[in-house]
Amino acid sequence: MLLWILIAVAAAIAIYAIVIFNRLVRLRQMVNEAWSGIDVQLKRRSDLVPNLVEAVKGYAAHERSTLDEVAALRGAARAMPDADVAGRAKAENALSAGLGKLIALAEAYPDLKASGNFLALQNQLSTLEDDLQMARRYYNGAVRNLNIEVQSFPGSVIAGVGGFAARDFFELADASERNAPQVQFNPAPT
């Protein structure tokens, strides 16, 4: 009788461990899927940047430093490895600030601001930023769920044995990056 009780307890523990392991696998896949969503939006934004730069170039040729900065930030963001979530977040946030400066340039150039091409690109960028924000929220929620399971008992035991690890959130590394960029320039005399 005692043997059957021990077998039943061991079977229950094994089944519980399998359930936790499968939950960890599901959560890890959700994080991977969420990261893929962010990556798609970042790629779409990165592909839009050259078009924005070209649209602004014709109107604001003397604002070359801002245009070069945005191009360099785009290159830095694309060069970051996918596995470096914190580094990628920092590079993408710097690109967002650069894009803010680029869009702010339009305020000094009424012809640019009224350009159908520029307006279409600006609308696309706005939509992409909204989509990217939603993808970041989904990713961070998936990471939160995985991290809770990986760091809570008994999930932490199964996670350690199964090679599961906590993931980094896609967030701002520097609180000052939450502020809108300040843009100051002297428009060309007319």
C-alpha positions in Angstrom: 0.0 0.0 0.0 2.8 2.4 0.9 4.5 1.6 -2.3 1.4 2.6 -4.3 1.2 5.9 -2.4 4.8 6.6 -3.2 4.4 5.7 -6.8 1.3 7.9 -7.0 3.1 10.8 -5.4 6.1 10.4 -7.7 3.8 10.2 -10.7 2.0 13.4 -9.6 5.3 15.2 -9.2 6.5 14.1 -12.6 3.2 15.2 -14.2 3.4 18.5 -12.5 7.0 19.0 -13.7 6.0 18.2 -17.2 3.1 20.7 -17.0 5.6 23.4 -15.8 8.1 22.5 -18.4 5.5 22.8 -21.2 4.3 26.1 -19.8 7.9 27.4 -19.9 8.2 26.2 -23.5 5.0 28.0 -24.4 6.1 31.2 -22.7 9.5 31.1 -24.3 7.8 30.8 -27.7 5.5 33.7 -27.0 8.6 35.8 -26.2 10.2 34.7 -29.4 7.0 35.5 -31.3 6.7 38.9 -29.7 10.4 39.7 -30.5 9.7 38.8 -34.1 6.8 41.3 -34.1 9.1 44.1 -32.8 11.8 43.1 -35.3 9.3 43.4 -38.2 8.1 46.8 -37.1 11.7 48.0 -36.7 12.6 46.7 -40.1 9.6 48.6 -41.6 10.7 51.7 -39.9 14.3 51.3 -40.9 13.2 50.9 -44.5 11.1 54.1 -44.3 14.0 56.2 -43.0 15.9 56.6 -46.3 12.7 57.8 -48.0 12.1 60.4 -45.3 15.7 61.6 -45.5 15.5 61.9 -49.3 12.2 63.9 -49.0 13.7 66.3 -46.5 17.1 66.6 -48.4 15.5 68.5 -51.3 14.1 71.2 -49.0 16.6 71.4 -46.2 20.0 70.8 -47.8 21.8 72.9 -45.2 20.4 70.7 -42.4 22.9 68.1 -43.5 24.1 67.2 -40.0 20.6 66.1 -38.9 20.2 64.0 -42.1 23.6 62.4 -41.6 22.8 61.8 -37.9 19.5 60.0 -38.8 21.3 57.9 -41.4 24.0 56.9 -38.9 21.5 56.1 -36.2 19.6 53.9 -38.7 22.9 52.0 -39.5 23.7 51.6 -35.8 20.2 50.2 -35.1 20.4 47.7 -37.9 23.9 46.6 -36.8 22.7 45.6 -33.3 22.4 41.8 -32.9 18.9 40.5 -32.2 20.1 38.8 -29.0 21.2 42.1 -27.4 17.7 43.4 -26.5 19.0 46.2 -24.2 21.5 47.4 -26.9 18.9 47.2 -29.6 16.4 49.1 -27.5 19.0 51.8 -26.9 19.9 52.1 -30.6 16.2 52.1 -31.6 15.4 54.8 -29.1 18.2 57.0 -30.4 16.9 56.5 -33.9 13.4 57.5 -32.7 14.9 60.7 -31.2 16.7 61.4 -34.5 13.5 60.9 -36.5 11.8 63.3 -34.1 14.4 65.9 -35.1 13.9 65.1 -38.8 10.1 65.6 -38.6 10.6 68.8 -36.6 12.6 70.2 -39.5 9.4 70.2 -41.6 8.1 73.0 -39.4 10.6 75.4 -40.8 9.9 74.5 -44.4 6.3 75.1 -45.4 6.8 73.6 -48.9 8.1 70.4 -47.3 5.3 70.3 -44.8 2.8 70.6 -47.6 4.5 68.0 -49.8 2.2 65.1 -50.5 5.2 62.7 -50.5 6.5 63.9 -47.1 3.0 63.9 -45.6 2.5 60.3 -46.8 5.9 59.3 -45.3 5.1 61.1 -42.1 1.7 59.3 -41.8 3.4 55.9 -42.5 6.0 56.7 -39.8 3.3 57.6 -37.3 1.4 54.4 -38.0 4.6 52.4 -37.7 5.4 54.0 -34.3 2.0 53.1 -33.0 2.4 49.5 -34.3 5.9 49.4 -32.7 4.6 50.6 -29.4 1.9 47.8 -29.4 4.6 45.2 -30.4 6.8 46.5 -27.5 4.0 46.1 -25.0 3.2 42.6 -26.2 6.9 41.6 -26.0 7.3 43.1 -22.5 4.1 41.3 -21.4 5.4 38.0 -22.8 8.8 38.6 -21.1 7.0 39.4 -17.8 5.1 36.2 -17.9 8.2 34.1 -18.7 10.3 35.8 -16.1 7.6 35.2 -13.4 7.5 31.6 -14.2 11.3 31.3 -14.4 11.9 33.1 -11.2 9.0 31.5 -9.1 9.2 28.3 -7.2 8.8 25.5 -8.5 9.1 26.9 -12.0 12.7 28.1 -11.1 13.7 24.5 -10.5 12.3 23.2 -13.8 13.7 26.3 -15.6 17.2 25.7 -14.2 17.1 22.0 -15.3 15.6 22.8 -18.7 17.9 25.7 -19.5 15.3 28.4 -19.4 16.4 31.9 -18.5 14.8 35.3 -17.7 14.8 37.7 -20.7 15.4 41.4 -20.8 12.6 43.9 -21.3 12.6 46.2 -24.3 12.8 49.5 -22.5 14.7 52.7 -22.2 18.1 52.4 -20.6 18.3 56.1 -19.8 15.3 57.9 -18.2 16.2 61.1 -20.1 15.4 59.4 -23.4 11.7 59.6 -22.3 11.8 63.3 -23.0 10.9 64.7 -26.4 14.0 65.8 -28.3 14.7 69.6 -28.3 15.4 70.9 -31.7 16.9 74.3 -32.4 18.1 75.5 -35.7 18.3 78.7 -37.8 16.2 78.5 -40.9 17.8 79.7 -44.1 17.1 83.4 -44.9 14.5 83.9 -47.5 
